[in-house]
Amino acid sequence: MWVPVLITIFLGAFLLFEVQPIVGRYVLPWFGGGPMVWTNCMLFFQVLLVGGYAYAHWLGSLRSVRRQGMIHIVLLAASLVFLPLDPRWILSKQASSADPSGRILLVLAASVGGPYFMLSSTGPLLQRWFHLSHPERSPWRLYSLSNVGSFLALLSYPFLVEPFFRLHVQSWGWSILYAAFALLCGWIAWTLRPVVPLTSGGAVASEPRPGIGAISFWIALAACGSILLLATTNLICQDVAVVPFLWVAPFSVYLLTFVLAFENDRWYHRTVFAVAAGLLIPACCAILVAAVAVSPWWQLAICLAGLFVACMICHGELARARPSPGSLTTFYLAIARGGALGGVFVALVCPRIFTEFSEYPLGLAGACLLGLIAWWRSGAFAQWKKANLGVRVPLMALLLGCLTAFTTMTTGRRPALASFRNFYGILRVSERTDGLNRPFRELTHGRIRHGLQFLMYPQSTWPTTYFGPHSGVGVALKSLSGQPRRVAIVGLGSGTLAAWGQPGDSFRFYEINPDVVTVAKNWFTYLKDSKARTDIVLGDARVELERELEGGHAGHFDVLAVDAFSSDAIPLHLLTAECGDIYARHLAPGGLLLLHISNRLLELDPVARGLARHLGWNAARVVSTSNLATGESASTWVIITANAAFLQRPDVAKAVSGWDKDEATESLVWTDDFASLWHVLRF
């Protein structure tokens, strides 16, 4: 009978974590596609996990096992109302630049709340039922089995699911598997009727209940692990690359530490991980200060290694501090509470109290501090007095990691004139001088420069960085000079493109981040000094452009330039075929669609060519190099147009760089239903 229990626990955990990236793929495009969207999704899943664990704890406390089973069957049946999985019906296209955290949570609750609640209760509930029927067996390895299922779900999604299956196929496949899970779990609950609970036999009653100190320690360890997971994810996505399948990497590492810690005590050796923390945590802190000089892949490796070691300390100590099986659901509920508290702290509190990613070094310091507390609870400080190197070395390593992380959090801020942090990330405005000793002001988002303006006239009027005279957008705008131009730009930055404005021109910027608008207006003068008429539309560009079409207000733009990257973030929904159709309807006959595809980690040439193929237009690539004299940065733009004559103009043809030989025929059409980044990753 209990073989189905093992299968159900594994399948439930697999579905519990497989649904997270699937729903995330639906939700991400409509809320800016940044790392905080995923963080808010994680917050929802963690809070609902608390609800599921609390339900399991309450249900398992009922004296009648038969009543437990019947209640669970009814709720399993009710959860089927949410099928098939499809969040699109609740996704509103209201373009808002305000913090969308509440709307994200509402969409998730309405689309997947019921099934996720039932799945989250499965592990602790079935482990409790297993303990009732087999009191002589330890249920803790079932928790490790559950985490194996979760780990495989996350690991399989970027490699076996997303690259090969369209989104609607993924959601239907998940829905079918969930229906099978509900039937199997319901059958197990039905067969519980003969089981007699142990509440009257004295075995459970005689077990001491965990005290407030133990429960608080469990919650603190779980919260620290959750903070580390989300903070590492934010750091990777902001400063390394915002690619959805990379978000799975820290989550998989996080779950792997749970698997190892609870599978067997041999995997967590206190001394080894304490010493490793003393070595790796300073390296992780150095990433915050000097990441520009470090390869993105090395950054990723160091961050994930630091996450593994710190979470092994948190979860290894959790496993060592676990209570007797009679308090199993209390223990799991404490873990869920800690995870939710960590999620609330990172998703809702940190963006409002920090202007840097201070939660990352704070989480690292917390892991070392909790490790020290665990050693103290086990009497290690008595061994310290005896000059025991086996104790002193790991304790000193933990202390070094704690002090390094805390120092980084308090003194490791990058110098800036102004710093802004909100749902969409961190912006910094700073002043420096270039190699020719000219002062300039720049805007950075993460590690990537998003605008530069010289402070002295006439250089202050120059279009710089990725928008200079040799860039693709510069070539296009120069070629169209001498006539009034209607130009739309997706992504404001510092407003550099406004420097190309001429009398009679109209430049419209679409920007989702209100802080970017504040920076462009108050810290740079491109908008104010532009000779063109400029206006800013605040909200997601695709949603706003589609809304304008629905209202009968096509832009008839001569140029529509897409430059909406945040750090290296890829706005998937702005590069799909469906969005390309929106762009085409807004362009005047013979108009130009320009895509800025410069990226350190992704090769977006095939995507640009695929979009051109979908539209039936021509595509030409313009690659420019850095130029210190003009303040230009290296950039790659793609000009997509039905106007073949424009691309044949001598000034344009001279600037066109051509395609790489091995990419001459390669193209990749992204759609709202399929947009895998695995195919364009640079290794």
N, C-alpha and C positions, 0 to 999 in steps of 0.2 A: 504493500500500500504506500510506503513512504518513498519509493522510487519516483512516483508522480510528484511528491512534495519537492524532491530535489530538482526535477525538471521545471516545476512551476516557479520555484525560487529563482532559478537561472533565467528562465524566459522572462519573468517579471522584471528582473534587474536589467536584462538586455533591452527590453522595450522601454523601461524607465529612462534609460540614457540614450537610446536611439532616437527617441522622439525629440530630444532637446535640440540637436542640430537641424532636424527636419523642420520643426516649428521656427527655429531661428532663421532658417533660409527664407521662410515666408515673411517674417516680421522685419528682418534687417533692412531691406531696401526702403521701407516706408518711413523709417525713422533716422535716416542719415547714414546708416551703414557703419557707424563708428564702434569702437570697443565698448562704450558704455551701453549700447543697445544689448550686447551680449551679457554685460554685467547685470543689467536689469532683468534679463531673462533668467540668469542664474539666481538672482534674488527671488524671483517668483518660484522657481523650482525648489529652492532651499526652504522658503516659508511654507510651501505646500507639503514639503517633506516633514516638517514639524507637525503639520496637521495630520498627515498619515500616520506618523509614529504615535502621536497623542491618541488617535483613534484606536490604533493597535493596543496601546497601553490600557485604554478604557475597556475595549472589548475583551481583552484577555483577563480583566479583573472581574468579569461577570462570573458568578458561581456556576451557571448552567452553560456547559459547553455546547449543548444543542442550540441554545438561544444565540450564542456567539455565531454559530454556523449559519443560522437562518438570517440574522441581521446582515451578515456579510454577503450572502447570496442575493438578498434584495438590493443591496447597494451596488453589487457587481452588475446586476441586470439594469439598474438605473443608469449606470455609467455608459451603457451601450448607446444611449440617446445621443451622445457626443459624436458618434461615428457617422460617416467617415470623417477622418481628420482633414479639415480644410479651414484654416484661419481666415481665408480671403473674404468670407461673408461678413466678418466683423471688422475687417480692416477698413477704416474710413480714410478717404483721401483728403482729409482736411490738412492743408499745408500750414503747419504751425511751427514757429521757431522757438516756442517756449519749451521748457523741459517736458518731454513726453513720457516720463517714467510712469505716471498714472495710467496713461492710455495703453502703454505696453503691457502693464499688469492686467488691465481689463481685457485686452485682446487674448492674452494667454489663458485667463480664467474662463472666458466664454468659449474658447475653442478646444482646450485640452484639460481643463480643470478636473472634471470628473474622473476620466481614466487615469490621470496622473496621481490623483489622490488615492485611488485604489491600488495602483502599482506601488506607491510609496509605502503603503501599509503592509505589503505582502511579506517582505523579509522578516521583520520582527514578529509578525503575527504567526506565520507558519513555523518560525523557529520556536515560538512558545508552544504551539500545538505539538510540535515534535518533542519538546521536553516533557509535555504532559504524558505522551504515549511511550516515550523512551527515557525515563528519568535517569537511567544509568549512563546515558550517552551525553557527551558535551555538545551543545548546539553552536559553539562559537565558530567552528569550521564552516558551518553553513553561512555565516556572515562573510567569510572569505570567499565562498562560492558565489554569493550574491555580488561581491565586488569584482569577481572574475567576469561575470556576465556583463556588468556595467563597463568594465575595462574593454572587453571585446567589442561591445556596441560602439563605444567612442572610437576605437582603433579601426574598426571596419568601415565607418562612415566615409572618411576622406579617401580611402583607397579602393573600396569595393562597392560602395553605394553611390556617392555623389558623382564620381566620374562616368558612371555607366547608366544611371537611371534618372529619368526626368522627375521633377518634383512631385507631380501628381501620381506617378507610379510609386514613388517612395511612400507617400501618404496612404495610398490604398493598400500597399503591402503591409505597412504598419497596422492599419486598421484591421486587416484580416487576421494578423497574428494576435492582436489584442483580443479579438472576439474568441479566438481559440484559447487564449490564456484565461479569459473570463469563464469559459465553459469548464476548463480543467480545474481552476481554482474553486469554482462553485461546486464541482463534484467532490473535491477534497473536503470542503466545508460540510457537505451533505453527509459524508461518511463519518463525521466526527461524533455523531449521536451516541454511539456506544462508549465513547471515551469518558472516563471519570476524572474530574479535576482533582488536584492534590490539596485543595484548600482545607479539606477536613482531616487529612491524614497527619498533619503536623509537620511534614517535611518543609513545606514552604513557610508555614507560620513560625517555625523555629529559627529560620534564617534571619540574621540581623539586617535591618534596612540600612541602605547607605545614608551616611550623615550629610549635612549641608556642606561640610568641607570637601568631601569626596565628590559630590555632585558639582560643586563650583569648579573643582579642578578639572573634571571631565568637560564641562562647558567651556572653560578657558582654553583647553587644548584643542577642542573642536573649532572654536572661534578663531584661534590663531591659524590653524590649517586652512580655514576658509578664507581668511584675510590674505594669506600667502597665495592661495590659488588665484583669487580675483585680482590682486595687485600685480602678480606676475603676468597674468593675461593682459591686463591694461598696459603694462610696461612693454611687453612684446609687441602688442598690436599698435601701440603709439610710436614706439621708437625703433622697432625692427621692421614690422610689416603688418598691416591689417589685412590678413588673408584668412577667411573663415576656417579653412582646415587647420591652420596653425593654432586656432583657439582650442582645438581638440587636444593638442600636444600637452599643455599644462594640466588640463583636466585628466588626461590619461595618466600622467605622472602622479597626480594627486590620488587617483583611485588605486594605482599600483602600490602606493605606500600602504593603503588600507589592506589590500590583498596580502602583502608580505607580513604586515604587522599582526594580522589576525589568523593567518594560515598556520604559523608555527612560531614559537618564541625564538627559534634560532636565527630568524632573519633580522631581528633587531638586537644589535650589540651596542650597548650604551657607549662604551669607550670609543669604538670605531666611529660612530656617527657624531659624537661630541668633538673628536679631533677633526673630522671632516668638516664640521660646521666652522671651526676655527680657521680653516683654510679657505673654504668656499665663500663664506659670507662676506669677508673683506673684498673678494673678487667681484661678487655681485654688487657691492656698494660702489666699487670702482666703475662699473658699467654706467651708473647714474652720472658720473662725473666726466668720464672720458670715452663715451661710447662712439663718438664721431670717428675716433682713430681706430676703432675695432671693427673687424668684419661683422656684418649682420649675422652670419652663421655662427661665429664665435660668441656673439652676444646671446644668441638663442641657446647655444649649448651651455654657457655658463649659467644663464638664468634658470634653465631647466634642471641643471645639476644642483644648483642652490635650492630650488624648490623641492627636489627629491630628498635632499639631506634634511632640510628643515621640517618637511612634512613627516619624514620617518621619525624624527624626534617627537613630534606631536602625537602621531598615531601609534608609534611604538610605546610611548608612555601611556597612551589610552589603553592599549592592549594589556600592558602590565598592571594597570589599575582597575581592570574590569572586575565586576562583582561576581557573586555566585549566580548560576542560571536563574534562580528565582527572581532576581532583580533585573532580568534581561531587558524588558521593555522600558524600565526606568533608565537604564544605561543608554539605550538607543535614543530615547527621547531627549536625554541630556546632550547627546552628540548632535541631534538634529537642531536643538535650540542653539547650540554653539555655532553651528554652520549658518543658521539664519541670522544670528546676531552679527557674525562676520560679514555676511552679505549686505545687511542693512548698513553697516558701518562703511563699507567700501562704495556701495552704490548710491546711498542717499546722504550720508554724513560727510564723507571726505571731499566730494566736489564743492561743498559749501563752506568748509573750514580750512582747506589746504589750497595753495596755489601751485603746488608741486605734487609729484607722486610720493608724498611722504608716507603713505600707508605701506609702501613696499619696504623701506628700511625699518618701519615700525613693526611689521610682521616678522621680519628676520630677527630683530631684537627680542620680540616676544617669544619666539621659538627657543632662543638661547636661554632667556630668563626662565621659562617654564621647564626647560631641561635642568637648569640649576636647582629649581624648586623640587623636581622629581628626585634628583640626587640627594638633596637635603632630607626629603621625606623618608628616604631609605637608609639614612644614617651615615651618609658618605662623609660628612664634615668631621665626624669622629675619627675617620681614617686619615683625614687631612692632617690632623694634629700629630699623627704618627709618621709623618713624612712619607706617606705611601705614594710613590710616583704613579702607580696605576690609577690613583684617584686624582692626584694633583694635576697631572697633564691634561686629562679631559676637562676638568673643571676650569683650568686656565684657558683652554681653547674655547669653551662656552663663554667665559667672561670676555675674552678678546672679541668674539663674534658679536656679543651683545653691545659692548662699548663702541665698536666700529660702526655698527648699524645705527646706534643712537646718535653718535657724532655726525654721521652722514645726514640723518634726518634733521638735525638742528643747525648744521653749518654747511651742508652740501648744496645750497641753492645756487643756481647759476645767476651771474649778475645780469640784471635787466632793468630798464627804465620802468617797465610796467609788465605785469604778469596777470593773465586772466585764465580762470578755469571754470568750465561749466560742463554740461552733459556731453558736449561735442569734443572736449579735449582741453589741452593747455596751450595758450598762446603767449609768446614772449616778445616784447619790443626791446631792442637793445641798440646801442650806438658803438661803432668801432671805426677804425680807419683801414683803408685798403693798402695794397702794396705801393701805391703812388702817393700815400699819405693824405688821401682825401677822406674827410669824415663822411660817414653814411649811417643811416638808420635802417634796421632790418626787422622783419617779422618772421618768426619761426613757429612752426606747429610741430611739436615733437622735435625731431632732429633735422627736419627739412625746412629750408628757407622758402618762404612764401611771398617774399617781397623785399625790395631794397630800393632806397631812395637816397641819392647824394644830398647833402645838406646845403651845398653852395650852388648858387646860380652861375651858369646856365645848366650845370649837370643835374640839378634837381628836376628839370623838365624832361630828362631822358627816360625812355622806357628801358628798364634794365631786366636782369635775371633771365627768365625764360621767355620774355616778351620783347627782346631787343630787335634791332633792325635785321639781324641775320636769322632770327627764329622763324618758324613757319607762319606764325600769326603776324609777325612783322612784315614778312614778304607779301603775304596776302593783302594786308591793309595798305601797304605802300603801292601795290599794283592797282588798288581801287581808289587811290587818292585823286583829287580833282573833281569829285562829284559827291553830293551828300550821301552819306552811308548810314544805314540802319544796322547796328551791331548789337548782338546779344552775347553776354558772357556768363557762363555757368561757373560760379566761383569768384568771389570778390578779391580775396587776399588783401593786399595793401592798396588796391585800385590802380595798379600800374598801367593796365591797358587803357585807362582814361587818358594817358599821355599821348595816345595816338589820335585823340579827338581833334577834329577840325571844325571851323564854323559851319553850321548847318547839319552836322552829324548828330546822331542820336545813339547813345550808348546805354544799354540796359543791363544791369548786373542782377543775377539771381544768387542769393546767399542764404543758407539755412542757419548759420551761426550768428546770433545777434552781437556777440562780442567782436566778431570780425568787422562788422559794420562800425562799431564803436572805435576800433583801432584805426580803420581806414579813414574815418572822418577826423579823428582827434590827434593822431600821431603821424599821419602822412598827408601830403597836400595834393596828391594826384587828382583826386575828385574835385577839389576846390579850384585847382588851376586849369582844369581841362577846358579847352575851347568848345567842346561838344556839350550838348545837353545830356546830363546823366541822371539816371534814376535807379533806385535799388528796390528789388522785389524780395521781401524777406519770407523765406520758406523753402521747402524742397523744390528744386528747379523742375523736376519732371512733373510733380503734382501741379505746380503753378502753370507750367506751359500747357498741360492738358486742360486745366481749368479755363485758361484763356481761349483755347480752341472751342471748348464746349459753350463758351459765351459768345462765340462768333468773332473773336478778336485775334485773328492770326497776325503774327508780328511782321510778316513780309520782310524778314531780315536779309540783308546782303551777306552778312557773316554771322555765324553762330559758333562761338568758341567754347569748348568744354574743357575746363581746367578746375575740376572739383575735388582734386585729391586732398586728403588730410594726412599730412606726413606722407607715407607711401600708400595710404588707403586707396582701395579701388572701389569706386562707386558702381557696383555691378549693375544696378537698375538704370544707370545712365548710359550704359554701353550695350544694351540689349536691342534686338531687332524691333521690338515694340516701341522702345523709346526712340529708335532711329526714325520710325514712321512719324512720330510726333515732331521731331526736328524737321523732317522733310516738309511737313505741312506748314511749319512756321517760316520756312525759307522762301524768299522771292525766287521766281524762275531764274535758274543759273546761279543761285546762291551757293555759298561755301559753308560746309560743315567742317570745323577744325577740331581735331582731338589732340590734346596734349598727353602723350603716352610715356614720357620720361619716367623710368622706374628702376630702382636698384635690383629688385628681386623678381620682377615679372616681365616677360617678353610679350608685349601687347600688340605687336605688329599683326599677328594673325587675327586678332579680334577686330582691329581697325579694317583690315581687308575683308573680313567676313561681313562687317556692317555695310561696307561699300557694295559687296556682292549682293547682299539682301536688297539694297535700294536700287541696284542696277546702275550704279554710278561709277565714276573713275576715282582712283585713290593714288595719291602721290605722297611720298615721305620726304620731309625736310629735316635734316640733322644739322645742328649748329654746334660749334665748340665754344668753350669759355673764352672771354675776351676781357682782360683786366682793364684795358683802356676805356671800354664802353660800359663796364659793369655787367656784361652779359654772362649768363651761365649756360653750360651745355644743355641742350634740349632736343627732344624729338617730337615733332608734330606731324600729323597726317592730315592732308587736305582731301576731303571727299566732296565731289561735286558732279553734277550732270553736265556741267559746262566744260566740255573737252577743250574748247578753244582757249579758255583761261589758262589751263595747264600748259598750253603750247606757247604762251607769251614768252618772249626771250628772257625777261627778268625772272619769271617764275621757273621756267625750264632750267635756267642756270642754277637756281637754288635747290632744285629737286635732287635728292641724294640717291634715289633708286633703292631697290629692295635687295636684301642679301640673296645670294644665289639659291641657297637651300630653302628660302622662304618665298621664292618667286611665284609659286602656285599655291602656297599654303594659306588657308583662311579658316577661321573658326567663327561660326555664327552663334552668339549667345542669345538666349531668349529668357523671358521671365521664368520659364519652366526648367531651363537648363543653362547653367553658367558655372562650370567647374574651373577653378583656378589651377588645378593640378596640371593641366595641359600646357600652361604658359609659365610655369615656374622655372626660374633660372637656377641651375645647380652650379 
